[in-house]
Amino acid sequence: MKPQTLELATDRSPIIREPAAPVSSGFKVGDLAYILFRHKWKILACFLLGLAVAAGIWYNYQVVYVSEGKILIRYILENRSVDAGGTGDQLKTGEGKDTSMLASELELLNSFDLAEEVARDIGATNILKGLPEGGSDQAAAGYIRSGLSIRVRAKSNVISVSFAHPDPVIARKVVTAVIARYQKMHARIHRALDVLEDLARQADQKRSSVEQTEADLLHLKSELGIVSVADAQKALSDLTSQLRTSLLSAETELMESRESLARLTNSLHVAVAPSPKPAAAARAVDTAKVDSTQLFQSVIARIDSLRRREQELLLQFTPTSKYVTRVSAQIVEAQAERDRMIAENPALALLPTVPSGTGEGGATPARTPAELVALMAGRVAALETKVKILNEQLKKIREEALKISDKGVEISQLERKLQVGEKQYTYYATSFEEATANSVLSSSRLANIAVFQAATPPRRDTALLPKLIGGATLGGLALGLAIAALIEFFTDESVRRPRHVSENLNLPLYLTMPRLPHLPEVGISNGIENGTAKAGDSGSNDEAEIARYSEALRDRLIMHFQIRDLTHKPKLIGVTSCGHGAGVTTLATSLAATLSETGEGNVLYVDVNQNGGPAVHPFRKGKPVVGIGDALAAETRDTAMVSENLYMVSLGDPNSRRVGVLPKRLASLVPQMKASDYDYIIFDLPPVSQTSATARVAGLLDITVMVLESEKTHRDLARQAVGLLAESNSQMVAVLNKHRRYLPQRLDGDL
């Protein structure tokens, strides 16, 4: 027989031709109720877990005692310098926009350094006694920070400090120590008291520098043999001036003496060198000069007498008395006479001025001219030596002055360095002493901080335990809700509810079948053979339910054909799914059985699966399944009968698994199907996939029923399967199988 090509009716259009975009109706209260009822056991288990944790907390909870203290911060005094005057002070208050004041103080109270200092004051072993943290200061400080609570009331400058500890004594000690240490740390930071070490170090450095400078300056002055450069330079200047005066006087006297010696020599016609006849020359001069000598001696005696007279008068009268002034005038006249006589005869200056009464008879012994010349020559030689010595001394003084001048710059630099170093040392030493005093007295001098509530007597903390128990209980409940939401919105993307069929697949839902716990692998195997379920049989109630829903599906399909005026026979109905285990065979066999019960005609059940399954079927009562050709031939048709008006055959070819084989065989059998007296032919199709023949076979059928397994068929997989069937111009309806109704009837919005 030549294969015939099956022509599709042009007036038939599929329900959908391509996958439609998901239509969302929004989240409703019923959806929330569905999530809660669907995951009620998970939520309940998590809630019970939370209760168990809460019970464990209550059983193992260690009673703690809380002590509380309060501190009032009036203002913050910032000292940004270390000078004694405190010119760098800056005042901060909590008013206006300066909100950082209390924030900085809270950080100080909550700092690890403060907690560590408190731990050292009280003792780490006392704080951690009976606790598993250990006995180090760091562990104790961490425990203090974990149990310390610092709060600030709104629009207030009051800081509340509380601490919880199993030992009430330790709780109170910690609060007291925290407040005390906070005051010291506040003073050390805000009042620049944290620079004590730096000040001490700076003072030591400046003192060492001053001592070194003093040693260098002393060494340099010791080399020069001076105490002060200015004093030494002044002394050398004065000495130089004196030497120059003495030298000038000596040189002048030397010149006068030389001139006098020359005159004396010229007057006596005697050479400076020793004469071979000194005695004769002396005798020649004696007679010519005896009168002038005696006159000169008398003038000298007169001057001496007047001076004695003046001394006697001064004992009785004042210097301005007329008696004294008269004698003084006579002395001046006598001295003028003496000077005149010496100018006329320089040799007279060499005569001894012996006062009257010293010689015999009061007369001065006369010298010979030779003796006068020798005496004058000796005086000249003495004056020359004196001038030479004065010049040498002046030279040495100049050299010493030059040396002091050369070293004076270095000495001046060292002296200036010493002055600056002494000032700096004094500054740092004074600042260190004042900072030390402030550090010692800081607690009593902090007028800006007031402790108006010391550490209170410890009280038993009863507020934490209910919070922990409530937190554990609510945490378990929240965990259950979170797991339910995670599963519902993220991990589980299956088709679960009837609304998902229309929203995600845009398919008409013909039937929603519940999950039956005692359903056999292939339903209606025995109970539907005679059209009734037998009471007492295994699974009879479930089979009756399947039969009831199959009848509902049968009626919907018959109505579908009547509305669309499909009167031809046979009507081809396909049943498929997106995967194995969706209940396709159960639904197809039950639908075939219910259609055969109408009594209007025969129904043919065709197994199109080509998975090489068993060759026997429950319909056949253990007999081998025959081929479709046997059911279409009148002489062999009885071999395919399984019950009244119900026949079963297999279309699959175990020897050929190519995709195009089944559609071709079905197309060749269409004329025979149309000539047969079957009213309905039910095709049990394999799951839709890219390699299965379901998509092409569905295009030859009048309608295809897509069976979706609730809570198992993935939405994307179902959407792809519907798309493949739509490409073959197939009309599709959906059946949601194994559906669980979690909501009570009054809350469930699904039929």
Secondary structure by P-SEA (a helix, b strand, c coil): ccbbbbbcccccccccccccccccccccaaaaaaaaaaaaaaaaaaaaaaaaaaaaaaaabbbbbbbbbbbbbcbbbbbcccccccccbbbbcccccccaaaaaaaaaaacaaaaaaaaaaaccccccccccccccaaaaaaaaaaabbbbbcccccbbbbbbbcccaaaaaaaaaaaaaaaaaaaaaacccccaaaaaaaaaaaaaaaaaaaaaaaaaaaaaaccccaaaaaaaaaaaaaaaaaaaaaaaaaaaaaaaaaaaaaaaacccccccccaaaaaaaaccccaaaaaaaaaaaaaaaaaaaaaaaaaaccccccaaaaaaaaaaaaaaaaaaaaaaaccccccccccccccccccccccccaaaaaaaaaaaaaaaaaaaaaaaaaaaaaaaaaaaaaaaaaaaaaaaaaaaaaaaaaaaaaaaaaaaaaaaaaccccccccccccccccccccaaaaaaaaaaaaaaaaaaaaaaaaaaacccccccccaaaaaacccccccccccccccccccccccccccccccccccaaaaaaaaaaaaaaaaaaaaaaaaaaccccccbbbbbcccccccaaaaaaaaaaaaaaacccbbbbbbbccccccccccccccccccccccccccccccccccccccbbbbbcccccccccaaaaaaaaaaaaaaaaccccbbbbbccccccccaaaaaaaaccbbbbbbbcccccaaaaaaaaaaaaaacccbbbbbccccccccccccccc
